[in-house]
């Protein structure tokens, strides 16, 4: 496979120092690298910026740019996309870790949504960083033996969506008008 793992995903931040403090002190990520330029290396465009990286346990990173002279919303969120769509999702070890993280985040004054069960595949909590980026902490909650089932049904789910653009006929895939019942779960 060409792509081995995620190196980084990057977004804009309002304040690099505030972002470093949040991601290191609140989420415990490693502040791994910072670099800056007056011109964008790939385009040559004049845009003074700092590019900061935060590393996770597996070596993948999230990154941010503070670009004070560029126009637009400092968070860089697409105004035509609902706020809940664009987000970073970080995987945590297990449900106990997730629930403890929720308590810790709320103890730091953050508003946290969840836990939310997603198709018995993952369970997640949600909150925002200082730049307004939605963050998700998630843990896998299904037996790994079910992964091939999810992979096999993915084309059917997409086909149903392409045909209907709503879930009124979801029972064609899931066997019920609501939820995610599957033949393998029927008794």
N, C-alpha and C positions, 0 to 999 in steps of 0.2 A: 504494500500500500504506500502511495506517495506521502500522505500526511501521517506522521507518526504520533503526534499529540499536539495539543494546543500550546503554542509558545506564549502568546498574549492576545488579549482583546483590549482595545483602547477606546477611551471616551474622553471628553473634555471635562475639566473640573473648574470650579470657581477660584479655588485657592490651593496651591500645591502643598503648602505647609499644613493647612487644616486637613487636607486629604491624607497626608502622611500620618498625622496624629490619629485620625479616625481608623485607618486601615491597620495601623500597627497596634494601637492601644485598645480599640474596641474589638477588632476581629483577629488580632494576633498574627497578621501576615508579616513577612520579612520585607523590609524596605531594601530591595536588592540592587537598584540602579537608578541613577538620575543623569540626564544629559540635556544640554540645551544648545540652541542655535539661534542666530538672527534670521537665517533663511532656511526654508524647508529643504532638507537634503535631496528629496526625490523630485521636487518641482522647481527649486530655486526661488520660489516666491518669498518675498520679505514678510516674515511673521515671527517675531521674537517669541520664543516659547521654552518651556521646560517640559521634559518628557520623563515621567516617573514610573517605576515598575515595582510591583509587589509580588513576591514569590510564594507559592503554596508548597505543601509537602512533596507533591509529585514533580516539582520543577516548573510547572506551568505558572504563568503570570497574568495579572491584570495590570493595565497601564493607563495613565491619564496624561493629558496635555493641559497645561495652563497657558492660554493664548490671550493675554490681556488686550492686545491691540486689534484683534479680529472682531468683526461685528457678529451679532446674533446672541442667542441665549447662552449664558455661560455654561449651563449644564450640557448643551448640545443635544438635548432630547428632541426628537422629531415631534413638532407640534400637531401633526396629523395622525399620530399614533397614540392610542390610549395609554395612559401612564402605567398601567399594569403590564403592558406587553414587553417593553424594552427593559431588560434587567440582567444582572449577573446572578448566576446560581452557583453556590459553593456547596460541595458535598461534604457532609460531616459523617462521623463514624457510625452512629446508630441513633435510635429514637431517644434514648436517655440523654445523649449529648445534645440533641436538638432541643429537647425540653429545658435542659439546663441553660443552653445558650439563650433561649427565650427569656428565662428569668434574669440572666445576667444583662441582657440588652435592655429589658424593662427597668432594671435597677440603675442603669446609666441614663434613664430618662427617655429612651427611644420608644416610640409607639410601634408595637409588633402585631401583625395580623397572623392568625393561625394558632395551632397547627392545622394545615389543610391536607386532606388525603386526596391524592391525584391517582385515581384508577387503581388503587392498591399497588401502584408501581413505586411511587415516592410519596413522602410526607414532608411538607415544607412550612417554613415561617417566612414572613416578609417584613421589610422595613426599608427606610431610605437613608442614604449617606448625606453628608453636608451639602453636596452639589445637587441633590434631588434625584440621584440615580436609585432606582428600586433594586434592592438586594434580596436574594433568597438564600436561606440555608435549607438544605434538603438532605434526606437520607433515603436510601433504598429500603423499601418495606416489603418487598415480595421475595419469595423463594427464587433464587437464581435459575432454578429449573424452568421457571415460567418465561425467561427471556426469549427463548426460541418461539414461544407462542406469540408474544408481543411482536416480534420481528415478522413472523409469518402473516399476522393480521394487518400489519401496517399498510400494505397496498390496498386491502379491502376498505380500511378506514378512509384512506385518501380517495379511493374511487367513489365511495358514498358521498364524501364531502364535495367532490367535483361535480357529481350528478345533482346534488340537492342544495348545497350551501346552507344547510341547516341540519338539525339532528332529529327531525320528525320521523325519519325512517330508520333510526338507529338500531331497531330490533333486527334488521336485516344482517347486521354484523354482530351485535352484542346479545341478541335474544330477548331483549326487554326494551320497553319504551323509555326507561330511565336507567341510569347507572351503567355499569360495565359488566353485566353478567356474561359469562362465557360458558360454552359447552363443557369445558374442563372443570368448571366449578359447580355444575348442576349435579344434584344427587337424587 
